[in-house]
Amino acid sequence: MDWFAQRLLDWFDLHGRKNLPWQTEITPYRVWVSEIMLQQTQVATVIAYYERFMQRFPNVEDLATASIDEVLHLWTGLGYYARGRNLHKAAKLVVEQYSGRFPEDQLQLEALPGIGPSTAGAIRAIAMQQRGVILDGNVKRVLARFHAITGHYSQSPVNKLLWQRAEEHTPIERIDAYTQAIMDLGATLCMRSKPNCRVCPLSRRCQALAEDRVQELPTKKKAPAKPIRQARFFVLRLPDNRVLLEQRQQSGLWGGLWNPPERGVEVSIEEFLRHQGVVQQDVIATRGGERFRHTFSHFHLDIEPVYIDLRRQPQMLQETNQRWVATDRLNQPAVQSAEPSDETIGLSAAALKILTP
């Protein structure tokens, strides 16, 4: 065990986090779900989602047999919904191909949807006590600073060097504790902004600290200006507080989630109502909501909500992917009971904002 690993473990024994929900009753399934939820999401946000998810889906068989709507319902508000869809797909494969038992082989784990080399390494290290190497965002930051590695992770030589350093430091003994330790260090001390180098167990040999480059490392990638798109979300409301929702295609942006019907800004209220089979006599009132911007990883979406109150429900839906849903069951669905119902559906964050003003 090298100096780096030993110092980390000594620090972890005294200061590491050991009471997080996924650190109890450790199984490959529980570790896998936590690792997927923690991708690009902070621990404080994940805890409540994880606990509700485990309450509803305590094992991989329960997750595999659930509907995608149930899964996305409990994912609502957590973001990056492809993670939830891949979780569901992978659970089905684990049940179908491995009889509900997660494979221990690195490449077999990586072959499951949504599991990359680092997630597979974490599952093997934490849940199986095998020597798995991880390289998530926190670990990249720790290694980039400790070794003063210049260049962004997206550059192949930089990524390759980081994996090499991660491999060199990963011990054989206490692999589960080491894996937790290096993630904890990045999350609690070696943070992106305001790192606490004064109490860091690795500071004595940290090259970035020695060279006064902690703030400039890891190298930031200059992001191009995001394009701006515009859309209208039409909220048809009935006197019994039901609203019309539309499910998006399973693949792509907001895949499988439900929104008020989204149309281009060139679509007028009259044109939309006509397509939905609504006659003007059934319209009680219309009003525009406050415009807001929802930002994705690659563009901004400027959203204009349009609220339309109706006297009665149109005779038939014009689209097969539409349904009327009671709004009182949609108020922050992820914090409601995990028991499935007619309103057990996944909503985008934009839909939540529009429907729960």
QUIZI-V933651 format. One record per run of one state. SS is the DSSP state (A for helix, B for strand, O for the rest). FROM is the first residue (numbers start at 0). TO is the last residue. Records with the same first field share a line. If there is no record, write none. Layout:
BEGIN
SS=FROM-TO + FROM-TO
END
This chain:
BEGIN
O=0-1 + 15-19 + 23-26 + 37-41 + 56-58 + 65-66 + 75-80 + 98-104 + 110-115 + 128-135 + 146-154 + 169-173 + 188-195 + 199-201 + 205-205 + 210-225 + 237-240 + 247-256 + 259-259 + 263-267 + 275-278 + 288-290 + 295-297 + 310-320 + 329-331 + 335-345 + 347-347 + 355-356
A=2-14 + 20-22 + 27-36 + 42-55 + 59-64 + 67-74 + 81-97 + 105-109 + 116-127 + 136-145 + 155-168 + 174-187 + 196-198 + 202-204 + 206-209 + 268-274 + 279-281 + 326-328 + 332-334 + 348-354
B=226-236 + 241-246 + 257-258 + 260-262 + 282-287 + 291-294 + 298-309 + 321-325 + 346-346
END
